[in-house]
Amino acid sequence: MKIYSYRPPRIRPAEVEAITHKRQRTKLLIPVFFIIGALVGIYHLPSQELISAVISSENTLSNTAPAIIQQEDPLVEIKPFLKVSDGQWRIQDATPQQAIGGGPGILKDALDLKAAMSVNFDTGEVYYSHNAATRIRIASITKIMTAMTAMDLISMDEKITVEQAATEVEPTVIGVRTGDQLTVRELIKAGLLTSGNDAMAVLAQGVGKKYGGDEQLFIAAMNEKSRKIGMKNTQFDNPQGYDGPNHFSTAEDVVFMSQYALKNYPEIARIVSKKEDLLKANATHKSFNLPNWNMLIGTYPGADGIKIGNTGEAKQTTVASATRQGKRIIAVVLGADGILKRDLSAAELLNVGFARLNITPFHVSEDLLRARIDEWYK
């Protein structure tokens, strides 16, 4: 019997929403407290003193403005290490095919998704597109950018010590403990395969600290990285993919990010193609079993990535990849109502692309996917 040290992907929606709402309430309370404090201060300040204070404040702001403008960019030490796109690969704006692919019912529910795409990995030709430019929540697909940014800034063999804050992250965790030490490679595996939110917290905090900052500095680096490689409608405010008003992307940007990751980061390509992995116990941490939650791995012919996700607002998301007869297709599904619909839709989008390349589509059934799920609980 396999014993996993994390919660498998049968997470209650209410649990995810509770985490999301808690984060959002915290963000909302900060300006509320600030406003209340300001009003209390104004109430107790005599009018003449208030006028003097305003004039003094204006003078102070005027005098200090140049100093603020000249303040050193916190990313100044990081920017030189961030890989930049060569600018050659672009999604082709040709009219996408809206036809059905290989199996019964292919794409019949596509319009029920928030967004979807099927794109040729090598040429960027679009075979199917639905709401592709709409800004939307992408959940843990975010971790692709987290991994790339970390790999730009730190050695894969460097160890990071787990701080207590990372052990308090929820949900979907591998179960790191305060004081554990894991390599960057191990943390990336945990994030990309098993979607360990605690592993991504350790990674972001550790890399941020290395450059004299914290997790927020790492998030700033993620956003700088997204701009450098040409993602025009994406913004991150956490390394895991939690819902938030300042955390979004588009299906087009997800395709671009995924193609860039697979092409420029061979280690990421190797990790996401695995059906599972194991981090063996050593002197600095216990063992961790890492199944790949991407159910198309091992069920759809040639499936070799990439990343799934799930939050209350984003619903079920995935960016899938498959290579057949030397041709590769990327499929994006955003906003599916369940994991079966997510992966069935992704399989059908892959089929649409392969059909255009005269490669026989493969019908993925619910039974095939359910058998994959059963493997996680044996």
C-alpha positions as MATLAB code, in Angstrom:
seq = 'MKIYSYRPPRIRPAEVEAITHKRQRTKLLIPVFFIIGALVGIYHLPSQELISAVISSENTLSNTAPAIIQQEDPLVEIKPFLKVSDGQWRIQDATPQQAIGGGPGILKDALDLKAAMSVNFDTGEVYYSHNAATRIRIASITKIMTAMTAMDLISMDEKITVEQAATEVEPTVIGVRTGDQLTVRELIKAGLLTSGNDAMAVLAQGVGKKYGGDEQLFIAAMNEKSRKIGMKNTQFDNPQGYDGPNHFSTAEDVVFMSQYALKNYPEIARIVSKKEDLLKANATHKSFNLPNWNMLIGTYPGADGIKIGNTGEAKQTTVASATRQGKRIIAVVLGADGILKRDLSAAELLNVGFARLNITPFHVSEDLLRARIDEWYK';
ca = [
       0.000    0.000    0.000;
       1.272    3.438   -0.893;
       1.221    5.906    1.969;
       1.283    9.518    0.861;
       2.347   12.324    3.187;
      -0.048   14.826    1.664;
      -3.718   15.117    0.834;
      -4.671   13.552   -2.533;
      -6.700   15.671   -4.988;
     -10.085   15.001   -3.404;
     -10.065   18.421   -1.805;
     -13.409   19.818   -0.791;
     -14.266   23.014   -2.702;
     -15.258   24.642    0.571;
     -11.763   24.083    1.909;
     -10.152   25.814   -1.047;
     -12.629   28.662   -0.900;
     -12.030   29.102    2.829;
      -8.307   29.571    2.233;
      -8.956   31.966   -0.643;
     -11.520   34.004    1.272;
      -9.248   34.195    4.303;
      -6.483   35.642    2.128;
      -8.885   38.096    0.500;
     -10.363   39.221    3.854;
      -6.859   39.899    5.142;
      -6.081   42.049    2.109;
      -9.355   43.940    2.483;
      -8.927   44.601    6.195;
      -5.576   46.350    5.780;
      -6.977   49.422    3.971;
     -10.017   49.442    6.291;
      -7.791   49.695    9.380;
      -5.725   52.380    7.657;
      -8.811   54.487    6.867;
     -10.200   54.131   10.398;
      -6.855   55.174   11.843;
      -6.711   58.200    9.571;
     -10.245   59.282   10.514;
      -9.498   58.970   14.218;
      -6.369   61.064   13.767;
      -8.265   63.752   11.866;
     -11.010   63.845   14.501;
      -8.529   64.584   17.276;
      -6.456   67.104   15.327;
      -7.496   70.811   15.671;
      -8.218   72.535   12.386;
      -5.257   74.935   12.536;
      -2.904   72.099   13.344;
      -4.461   70.079   10.531;
      -3.747   72.840    7.993;
      -0.175   73.136    9.224;
       0.255   69.387    9.081;
      -1.021   69.247    5.477;
       1.298   72.065    4.373;
       4.198   70.420    6.168;
       3.312   67.078    4.581;
       3.228   68.590    1.089;
       6.622   70.179    1.604;
       8.029   66.925    2.950;
       6.697   64.909    0.001;
       8.054   67.490   -2.413;
      11.471   67.388   -0.807;
      11.699   63.624   -0.614;
      10.218   62.786   -4.035;
      13.566   62.791   -5.879;
      15.025   60.429   -3.281;
      12.110   58.012   -3.759;
      12.463   58.088   -7.529;
      16.175   57.377   -7.231;
      15.616   54.507   -4.797;
      17.388   51.340   -5.883;
      15.278   48.797   -7.741;
      14.891   45.760   -5.426;
      15.211   43.533   -8.509;
      18.490   45.068   -9.613;
      20.507   42.019   -8.532;
      17.973   39.586   -9.956;
      17.227   40.920  -13.438;
      20.550   39.896  -15.038;
      19.867   36.252  -14.173;
      16.357   36.051  -15.628;
      16.305   34.332  -19.016;
      14.747   36.363  -21.813;
      12.674   35.109  -24.731;
      14.399   34.983  -28.100;
      11.221   36.459  -29.563;
      10.982   33.937  -32.390;
       8.050   31.771  -31.254;
       4.621   33.360  -31.528;
       1.055   32.101  -31.414;
      -0.271   32.348  -34.955;
      -3.444   34.395  -35.337;
      -4.879   32.219  -38.062;
      -8.583   31.424  -37.771;
      -8.700   28.356  -35.507;
     -10.522   25.207  -36.471;
     -13.737   24.753  -34.495;
     -14.219   21.174  -35.684;
     -14.552   18.004  -33.662;
     -11.578   15.737  -33.164;
     -11.437   11.974  -32.701;
     -13.721   10.616  -29.974;
     -17.455   10.773  -29.371;
     -18.520   14.072  -27.884;
     -15.195   15.768  -28.477;
     -15.379   19.443  -27.509;
     -19.147   19.280  -27.063;
     -18.681   20.941  -23.668;
     -15.872   23.280  -24.688;
     -18.019   26.391  -24.434;
     -18.791   25.439  -20.827;
     -15.128   26.030  -20.030;
     -13.950   29.520  -19.139;
     -11.211   29.313  -21.774;
      -9.525   26.716  -23.973;
      -6.845   26.396  -26.648;
      -5.141   23.822  -28.861;
      -1.806   24.980  -30.319;
       1.060   23.505  -32.330;
       4.163   23.487  -30.082;
       6.604   24.029  -32.949;
       4.791   26.538  -35.155;
       2.362   28.277  -32.789;
      -0.540   27.536  -35.143;
      -3.876   27.681  -33.300;
      -6.212   24.742  -33.906;
      -8.900   25.663  -31.375;
      -9.520   28.806  -29.357;
     -12.160   29.913  -26.873;
     -11.816   33.099  -24.775;
      -8.070   32.808  -25.266;
      -7.284   36.456  -24.497;
      -9.573   36.759  -21.469;
      -7.837   37.404  -18.150;
      -8.711   34.561  -15.843;
      -7.583   32.596  -12.776;
      -5.190   29.771  -13.638;
      -4.619   28.158  -10.204;
      -1.494   25.960   -9.890;
      -0.479   26.358  -13.518;
       1.260   29.306  -11.852;
       3.897   26.896  -10.554;
       5.443   26.658  -14.026;
       6.549   30.267  -13.662;
       7.596   29.648  -10.057;
       9.866   26.837  -11.227;
      11.393   28.805  -14.114;
      12.089   31.846  -11.957;
      13.747   29.752   -9.260;
      15.900   27.914  -11.811;
      17.118   31.253  -13.169;
      18.174   32.459   -9.728;
      19.532   29.497   -7.796;
      21.332   26.191   -8.346;
      19.116   23.130   -8.551;
      21.380   21.384   -6.022;
      21.323   24.149   -3.426;
      19.488   23.296   -0.217;
      16.832   25.514    1.348;
      15.837   25.275    4.993;
      12.112   25.091    5.704;
      10.804   27.928    7.860;
       7.678   27.582    9.988;
       5.598   29.854    7.736;
       5.916   27.360    4.886;
       4.542   24.531    7.044;
       1.325   26.492    7.622;
       0.445   26.726    3.912;
      -2.740   24.966    2.742;
      -4.195   23.029    0.996;
      -2.441   20.319   -1.058;
       0.850   19.912    0.746;
       3.581   17.305    0.806;
       4.134   17.836    4.535;
       7.481   19.577    4.966;
       8.570   20.240    8.548;
      10.275   23.242   10.091;
      14.028   22.766    9.887;
      13.897   20.293    6.997;
      16.312   20.962    4.162;
      15.378   20.181    0.574;
      17.210   20.910   -2.641;
      15.725   23.272   -5.196;
      15.321   20.274   -7.521;
      13.310   18.394   -4.886;
      11.088   21.394   -4.206;
      10.403   21.922   -7.913;
       9.515   18.257   -8.344;
       7.075   18.496   -5.428;
       5.496   21.617   -6.892;
       5.165   20.478  -10.494;
       4.147   16.856   -9.890;
       2.130   16.859   -6.672;
       1.380   20.603   -6.633;
       2.812   20.974   -3.131;
       1.943   24.486   -2.005;
       4.246   24.197    0.987;
       7.142   23.250   -1.298;
       6.544   26.366   -3.399;
       6.449   28.514   -0.259;
       9.829   27.111    0.813;
      11.225   27.794   -2.657;
       9.943   31.367   -2.883;
      10.993   32.262    0.646;
      14.423   30.686    0.239;
      15.251   32.300   -3.095;
      13.924   35.670   -1.931;
      16.087   35.473    1.190;
      19.150   34.606   -0.917;
      18.791   37.973   -2.652;
      18.247   39.945    0.539;
      14.455   39.916    0.460;
      11.571   37.570    1.094;
       8.733   35.849   -0.752;
       7.492   39.201   -2.079;
      10.826   39.789   -3.797;
      10.539   36.394   -5.456;
       6.999   37.201   -6.634;
       8.308   40.467   -8.098;
      10.904   38.380   -9.950;
       8.125   36.105  -11.288;
       6.345   39.141  -12.727;
       9.570   40.513  -14.186;
      10.235   37.119  -15.755;
       6.756   37.009  -17.299;
       7.336   40.417  -18.887;
      10.776   39.439  -20.174;
       9.474   36.397  -22.035;
       6.536   38.277  -23.572;
       3.501   37.444  -21.416;
       1.364   40.552  -21.847;
      -1.742   39.765  -19.781;
      -0.377   38.020  -16.708;
       0.243   39.061  -13.125;
       1.220   36.983  -10.107;
       0.793   37.782   -6.421;
       1.771   34.393   -4.981;
       3.953   31.450   -6.082;
       1.258   28.781   -5.675;
      -1.673   30.007   -7.757;
      -4.139   31.054   -5.055;
      -7.087   33.153   -6.229;
      -6.736   36.894   -5.865;
      -7.638   40.112   -7.717;
      -3.999   40.620   -8.697;
      -3.341   37.060   -9.816;
      -4.422   36.229  -13.370;
      -3.342   35.156  -16.831;
      -4.886   34.149  -20.160;
      -4.998   30.920  -22.139;
      -2.691   32.541  -24.706;
      -0.141   33.495  -22.062;
      -0.364   30.036  -20.497;
       0.440   28.476  -23.889;
       3.347   30.849  -24.373;
       4.698   30.221  -20.845;
       4.381   26.457  -21.242;
       6.075   26.328  -24.638;
       8.880   28.519  -23.309;
       9.349   26.320  -20.223;
       9.491   23.052  -22.154;
      11.825   24.445  -24.799;
      14.255   26.301  -22.529;
      14.216   24.246  -19.317;
      14.947   20.577  -20.071;
      14.755   19.743  -16.367;
      11.157   20.989  -16.216;
      10.324   18.948  -19.325;
      11.763   15.812  -17.694;
       9.935   16.355  -14.407;
       6.451   16.984  -15.824;
       6.615   13.943  -18.099;
       6.937   11.548  -15.151;
       4.019    9.529  -13.859;
       5.412    9.763  -10.331;
       8.631   10.321   -8.422;
      10.098    9.650   -4.999;
      12.200   11.883   -2.790;
      14.132    9.420   -0.690;
      14.630   10.064    3.016;
      18.023   11.425    4.019;
      19.662   13.262    6.900;
      17.724   16.481    6.191;
      14.186   15.308    5.369;
      11.827   12.325    5.368;
      10.731   10.533    2.193;
       8.032   11.981   -0.047;
       6.025   10.096   -2.680;
       5.197   12.402   -5.573;
       2.460   11.182   -7.936;
       1.712   13.344  -10.947;
      -1.889   14.604  -10.681;
      -1.978   14.991  -14.482;
      -4.154   11.981  -15.339;
      -3.269   12.124  -19.044;
       0.233   10.905  -18.226;
       0.022    7.168  -18.824;
      -3.438    7.297  -20.413;
      -3.144    9.532  -23.500;
      -0.502    8.355  -26.039;
       2.582   10.541  -25.934;
       1.379   12.712  -23.034;
       4.432   14.452  -21.582;
       3.140   17.246  -19.328;
       2.490   19.757  -18.054;
       0.548   21.044  -15.006;
      -2.907   20.882  -13.433;
      -4.558   23.231  -10.940;
      -7.636   23.789   -8.797;
      -9.014   26.672   -6.729;
     -12.472   27.919   -5.875;
     -12.553   30.662   -8.521;
     -10.349   29.057  -11.155;
     -12.110   25.694  -10.845;
     -10.173   22.856  -12.487;
      -7.400   23.919  -14.838;
      -4.709   22.206  -16.873;
      -2.143   22.804  -19.553;
      -1.416   19.504  -21.275;
       1.193   18.435  -23.795;
       1.609   15.357  -25.969;
       4.121   14.330  -28.611;
       3.177   11.841  -31.331;
       5.078   10.982  -34.503;
       7.488   13.809  -33.756;
       4.707   16.410  -33.512;
       3.745   18.170  -30.287;
       0.494   19.829  -29.265;
      -0.241   22.027  -26.239;
      -3.802   22.139  -24.883;
      -5.130   24.549  -22.253;
      -8.314   24.048  -20.234;
      -9.398   26.746  -17.783;
     -12.522   26.646  -15.625;
     -13.677   23.019  -15.880;
     -16.282   21.832  -13.369;
     -14.406   18.664  -12.352;
     -11.202   16.715  -12.874;
     -12.811   14.263  -15.309;
     -14.183   17.063  -17.462;
     -10.838   18.854  -17.211;
      -8.794   15.961  -18.551;
     -11.382   14.717  -21.035;
     -11.501   18.227  -22.504;
      -7.700   18.429  -22.596;
      -7.519   15.081  -24.403;
     -10.033   16.252  -26.973;
      -8.115   19.476  -27.549;
      -4.972   17.447  -28.128;
      -6.967   15.333  -30.606;
      -8.053   18.409  -32.529;
      -4.427   19.376  -33.046;
      -3.244   15.916  -34.020;
      -6.174   15.467  -36.404;
      -5.006   18.584  -38.263;
      -1.593   16.936  -38.548;
      -3.152   13.738  -39.931;
      -2.388   11.811  -36.746;
      -5.191    9.519  -35.571;
      -6.989   10.938  -32.509;
      -7.177    8.833  -29.353;
     -10.386    8.566  -27.373;
      -9.844    8.889  -23.629;
     -12.778    7.465  -21.667;
     -13.928    8.221  -18.143;
     -13.145    4.635  -17.173;
      -9.563    5.086  -18.305;
      -9.197    8.188  -16.151;
     -10.923    6.620  -13.153;
      -8.445    3.735  -13.314;
      -5.655    6.316  -13.141;
      -7.248    7.872  -10.050;
      -7.555    4.457   -8.403;
      -3.797    4.035   -8.646;
      -3.343    6.902   -6.176;
      -5.341    5.090   -3.496;
      -3.935    1.573   -3.751;
];
